[in-house]
Every structure is written in structure tokens, then in C-alpha cells.
Amino acid sequence: MDSNRGPFRILKTNLPRFSPLFSPQGLLFLVLLLAFSVRGWFLIRNWDNLEMAQSFLVHAEVARNVLNGSWIQVNPSYHAEYEKACLSKQRLIDPEDFPPPTNESLVPLYNDEGGYGTFLAALWKLTGSRRWWQIRVLQTIIDVLMCWLVYRIGNKLVGWRVGILAAIFYAMFLPGVEMAVRPHRDIWVTFLFIGSVSLTLEAVEKRSLLRFAAISAATGFVTLMRSTVVDKPSALGVYYAQARAIPPERPRRRR
């Protein structure tokens, strides 16, 4: 579709100069501030929200055993006690504050991916404490950065006004916000999709195979958390291959 015709023409019209606050950069700053404020409020409000607790407590159990040298295994009885304690106190107890099991009986994690638990273990090892705030704050920060990437995608495809509008929609998309502030793996699928689209557009623009290799690496990382994403970047690969087949436009010489 020609971006110079139809509704896109309105979005690309030149308007009078804005004040610095309402320039593209200023509006983007306001959107990022909005995104951070919304996520910060949800993070505090839902700190002890135990919906889907059974899922992320499993990954905490995997992380505990990885740090203990037992790799991707779980203690079903200890996991059940941990979940029961959280539900009885109606708060999310940090793994560091829950006493270790007196009887360690481990079984392999055969019905789920162990990547998120392994990532938790690395994060806890790096920070020196086994608490929930590290992964939740990290995901919140990354999700705010996703608003910036959404803006870049819209700006490259249509224009900065569409980029700002798309970033506002993402900043206020409450189901995504809810998922980002919880210690849950599914938000990483969103991170992968947005990051892959942004990197693909840059790879096509700069004809950089390295950026597409970064998509492959990121896909492998997220696949360890959610294996269903393994085939998702294939469509981007087809788009990248077709775009590379088109020779770049050469600048016209002035007569």
C-alpha cells in the first residue's frame, strides 16, 4: 500500500513545529513514562497476587535445584508445601524465606520446559539472593523498552505519529502489563516477537545478516522457556530473504 495515499497521507502531513515536549522525542518520553508508571503501579498492587502461582512456583523449584547442582529436577512434595504456605498466608513467599526440605526426593521435570527456572537460577546467583523482585523488576524494565521498540517499528513502517500511537496502545495494554509484572515466562514470547520484528526491519534496511543471527539466538533462548515459539521467526526469515533479493536503490546522479 502506498503510504503517501489514503489515511496514511494524513499521518504524514507536515504540521507546525512543536515545543520540545511535544516533539516526537518528547512524546516518546511521555509514553515511556506512562508505561513505567502503569507497570510500577501494577507491580506494587499485584505483588502478592497468587493467580498462576502453581506455574511460577514450579520454576522457582527448578531454580533451587539448579543452584544445588541437581539440574532440572523438582521435589513434588516440597513444591506442594511451598504452594500451600503461600496460599495460607495469601502472599508470595520468597524462596529464600521458605525452609529447605528435610527429605529431598527429586524427579526430572518431564512435562514442562526448564529454561525459565534455569534463568531464575542464573539471576539469583548473580544477585546473591533468592527473591522474586529480581525477575519481576527485570521484566518490567524490558517491557517498558518494548514500548520504545514498538515506536521504532511503527516509525519505520509508516511514520512517527503511528509509532507514538502504537507505543501508547502497548503501554496501556493491561493484559500484557499483568503478565510482565508477574514472575511468569509467557511475557518473554512477547519480547521475542517485538524484538524479532524490530531486528528484521533493521536487518533489511542495513542488509545485516548479523541482526538476523541475533533473532536466531534470541529464539533459541526463549524456546528453552516456551518451546512453541521455535517456528515463529520462519516467516521473518522468508521476508528477510525476499528483501535481500531486491537490489538496493542507488542514489540518482544530479545532472
N, C-alpha and C positions, 0 to 999 in steps of 0.2 A: 504494500500500500504506500502511495506517495505521501510522505509526511508533510508536504507543502500544500496539500489539498484537504478539503473536508474539515472535520473538527480539529485536526492537528494543527491546521494553519492558525487557529485562534490561540492555541497554546504557545505558538512560536512567534507571535507578533511582538514587535518591539514596543515596550512601554517606557514611560519617563523614568529617569534614574531614581532608584530608591535610596532611602537613607541606609547607612551601613547595616542597621539591624534587620532591614527588610530586603537586603541583597540576597542572592542565592546562598552565600556562605552564612549570612546572618540567620536566614530562615532555617537552614540546615542545623545550625547550632541550637535554635529554639526547639526543633523537632527532637534532636538528640537529648536535650534537657528534659523534654516531655517524656521521652521514652525511659530515661533514667529515673525520673520521678515516679512514673507509674509502676515500674518494676520494683523500685525500692519500697513503695507502699505495699505492693502485693507480697514482697519478700517478708516484710515485718508482720503483716496481717496473717499470712499463711505459714508462719514459721513452724507451728506445731500441727499443721493440717496433716492428718493421717490417711487421707484418701490415697489409694495406691501404695500404702506403706508396705504391704507384703512384697511388692515388686522391688522397691529400692532397698529394703532391709536384706533381701537376698544378696544384692550386690555388695552391701556392707559386710556380709558374712564371707563372701568370696575375697574381698579385700583383706579381711582379718587373716584368713588362711594363707593368702599370697605373702603377706608380711611375715607370717610364721614359718614360711618355707614349705607349705603344703600345696601350693599352686592352686588350680581352680577346683576347689572342693568346698563342700558345705557340711555343717553339722545340723541335720534337720531338727533335732530336739532343742538344741541351743537357739536356733533361729526361731522356733515356735515360742520359746520362753522370752526371747527378746521382743517379739511382736506382742505377746501378751502383756509384758511390762509396759510397753508404750501405750497400748490401748487402755490399760487400767489407770495409768496416770494422765492419759489424754494429752500427751506431749511426746515429741520426737526426742528420745534419749540419745545422746551422743554415744557412739560405740566405745569411746574411751571411758565413759562413766558407767558402762554396764559390765558387771564382773565376768571374767572369762569362765568357760565351762569347767566343771570339776571332772567330767567324763567326756573325753574327746573321741567322738565316733564319726569319722568323716566318710562322705560318699562323693563321687565325682558329680559335677554339675552337668548332667547329661541332657536336660530339657531346656536349656537357655544358653545365651552367649555369655562368656565371661569377660568380655572386653571392658565393660563399664566398671566392673569390680576391680579389674587389674589397673585401670586408670585411676580409680579411687585410691588404691594401694600406693601407686606412684606419687599421687598428690599428698597423701598422708605422710609418706616417707620424706618428701621434700619439705613439708611444713613442720614436721616433728610432732604432730598431734592428730589423733583420730576423731575428728569432729566433722559435723555436717556443713559448717559455714564455708569451708574452702571451696567445695564443688558448687555450692549454691551461689556464692559471690562470683566465682569464675563464669558460670553460665549466664548470670545476669549481665556481666560486663560484655561478654561475647554477643549476647542478644542485642544490646544497645549498638554494638558495632555492626550488627546485621542491618540495622536501620540505615546506616551510612552506605552499606553495600547496595541495599535496595534503591537508595537515591542514585548511586552511580549507575546502576542498571537502567533505571528509567531515564536518566540524563543521556546516556549513550544511545538508547534506542529511539527516544523521541525528543527530549529536551528537559531542562532543569525544572520546569514547572510540574511536569509529570513525575519527575524524580521526587520532588518535595511531597507531592500528593501521595505517591506510593509509600514513601517513608512514614508519613502521618498514619496511613492505614495500618502499616506494620507496627508502628509504635503503640497503636490503640487496639491491636488485635488481642483481646483478652484471653482467649483460649491458649494462644501461644505464650502470652505472658505467664499464665498459670503454670504452664509446663516448664518454662525456663527457670522459674524461681524454686522449683522442686528438685530434689536430687534424683531426677529421672533421666534415663538415657534417650528418650524419644526426641527431645529437642535437638539432639545432635544430627538427626536426619534433616531437620530444617536448616541447621547451619551448613550441612554438606550441600544441600540443594542451592541455597542462595550463593554460597561461596563458589560452587562449580559454575553457575551461570555467569557470575562476575568474571571469573578467571577465563572462561571460554570466550567472552567478548573481548577481553584483553589479548588473549592468545591469537584471535583472528585479526585484531587491529594491528598488533605488533609482530604477527607471524612468528610467535614464540612457542616452540614445542615444549619448552621447559615449564610453562604455565599449565599446559595440559598434563604434563607428568605430575605436577603438584596435585591436580584433580585426582589422578590415579592413586597417589599416596594417601590423600585425604579419604578417598572411598575405601581403601583398604583399612584405614584406621577406624572409620565408622562401621564398617562391615563387622568388625570384631564386637561391636555393641548391638548392631541390628543387621542381621545377615540379608534381610530383604532388600537392602539398598545396592547390592552388588552389581545389578544390571542397570541401575538408573542412569549413570553417565554415558551409556552407549549411544543414546540419541544425540547428546552433545558431541560425541566423537564423530558421528556422521555429519553433523553441522560443521564441525571444525574441518573435516576432510574436504567437504564441498567448498568451503570458503577458501581453503588453501589452494584449491584447483583454479580459482579465479585469479588471474594475474593482477597485481596492484596497479592502480591508476597512476600513470606518470604525469607529473606536472606539465602543463602546456607551456610552450615557449612563447614569450611575448614577441610580437613582430614589430 
